Amino acid sequence: MTTGNGETAWLSTAVGTSWTPPEIDFTKPQTARMYDYFLGGKDHYAPDRETARQVEKVWPTVSQAARGNRLFMNMAVERLAKAGIDQFLDVGTGIPTSPNVHQIVQREQPGAHILYTDHDPVVLAHARALMNSTEQGRIDYIQGDLRRPEGILGHPCLAGPEPVLDFGRPVALTLLAIMHFITHEDDPERIIGTLMDPLPSGSHLILSHITDEYAPEQVEATARLYRSQGLPAQARTGKQLVELLDALGLELLPPGVLPVSRWTPDISDEPPTPLYTDAEASLVGLIARKP
Ligand SMILES: C[S@@+](CC[C@H](N)C(=O)[O-])C[C@H]1O[C@@H](n2cnc3c(N)ncnc32)[C@H](O)[C@@H]1O
């Protein structure tokens, strides 16, 4: 099967079928496929690559930042799994890139349950085809829009006698490199608040986010490029993220809000040495806890 660009469609290799979900648009760039390009993946098309290459011109280290984001995810998820969290709600999953959240969690907690959510049907099809759980564990994938968190919470897989996540026990909500696609008008406080509200004390939030505080021109030019393609883009400062956590009543855990380049596996009391500059990263990560 080929697309309008003459490229072999992802689905034939991913699941061995020529079926294509009708709502997939290969003619416009999508954030998941651009991110896959930045990470060196193969699941992107000409419009994704064209826009991604324009981003690389204004933010030459964007690929390094994307890889740094994955490393941050790895460390933060592993930290919570080691602390005993065995239920994860991941919104904005992205095209599978190993290790994925469930692989990190189920190394520590083989029986862990993970619910993956993304609004992009390409992501969901890839995820269903490629991501398998441990025998004891469980993974579900649902299509959902973060801007409508009630739709995610109201999904049938979270209801009935065997919901994928048990809201009677702590859950980690992972919002990795997605909240910068949520504008102020979309009301990030309402969105995160709605998702955290049913979760019990001891639940956590892992968040990574593009920030404009270290290289404002580079990040603003990137945001303009996304917006010119109809993709929402909103950088935020670390201070704004802390204010958001405060408004939500969440406790920021050490080491605080740090550029992903400063999140190293051996974070201790010493300020970590960055692997590359804060401006090159321009993406911060944090872990917070619901008291
Ligand atoms: C930059 S990728 C990040 C992927 C992964 N979380 C990571 O950090 O490696 C952003 C993902 O968020 C998804 N996304 C963007 N806006 C969304 C929304 N409103 N609702 C659900 N998913 C969204 C995109 O489809 C994409 O897969």
PDBQT file of the ligand as one rigid body, heavy atoms in Angstrom, charges set to zero:
ROOT
HETATM    1  C1  LIG A 301       6.134  15.061  21.096  1.00  0.00    +0.000 C 
HETATM    2  S1  LIG A 301       5.142  13.615  21.154  1.00  0.00    +0.000 S 
HETATM    3  C2  LIG A 301       5.612  12.947  22.747  1.00  0.00    +0.000 C 
HETATM    4  C3  LIG A 301       5.519  11.433  22.790  1.00  0.00    +0.000 C 
HETATM    5  C4  LIG A 301       5.906  10.810  24.134  1.00  0.00    +0.000 C 
HETATM    6  N1  LIG A 301       4.978  11.223  25.181  1.00  0.00    +0.000 N 
HETATM    7  C5  LIG A 301       7.301  11.188  24.529  1.00  0.00    +0.000 C 
HETATM    8  O1  LIG A 301       7.464  12.077  25.376  1.00  0.00    +0.000 OA
HETATM    9  O2  LIG A 301       8.259  10.621  24.029  1.00  0.00    +0.000 OA
HETATM   10  C6  LIG A 301       3.524  14.310  21.538  1.00  0.00    +0.000 C 
HETATM   11  C7  LIG A 301       2.412  13.308  21.429  1.00  0.00    +0.000 C 
HETATM   12  O3  LIG A 301       1.232  13.911  21.955  1.00  0.00    +0.000 OA
HETATM   13  C8  LIG A 301       0.136  13.635  21.099  1.00  0.00    +0.000 C 
HETATM   14  N2  LIG A 301      -0.841  14.718  21.273  1.00  0.00    +0.000 N 
HETATM   15  C9  LIG A 301      -0.705  16.023  20.941  1.00  0.00    +0.000 A 
HETATM   16  N3  LIG A 301      -1.806  16.718  21.289  1.00  0.00    +0.000 NA
HETATM   17  C10 LIG A 301      -2.664  15.817  21.847  1.00  0.00    +0.000 A 
HETATM   18  C11 LIG A 301      -3.951  15.908  22.424  1.00  0.00    +0.000 A 
HETATM   19  N4  LIG A 301      -4.630  17.090  22.464  1.00  0.00    +0.000 N 
HETATM   20  N5  LIG A 301      -4.530  14.791  22.916  1.00  0.00    +0.000 NA
HETATM   21  C12 LIG A 301      -3.885  13.598  22.868  1.00  0.00    +0.000 A 
HETATM   22  N6  LIG A 301      -2.650  13.433  22.336  1.00  0.00    +0.000 NA
HETATM   23  C13 LIG A 301      -2.037  14.532  21.841  1.00  0.00    +0.000 A 
HETATM   24  C14 LIG A 301       0.735  13.558  19.710  1.00  0.00    +0.000 C 
HETATM   25  O4  LIG A 301      -0.081  12.818  18.819  1.00  0.00    +0.000 OA
HETATM   26  C15 LIG A 301       2.069  12.892  19.997  1.00  0.00    +0.000 C 
HETATM   27  O5  LIG A 301       1.954  11.498  19.914  1.00  0.00    +0.000 OA
ENDROOT
TORSDOF 0
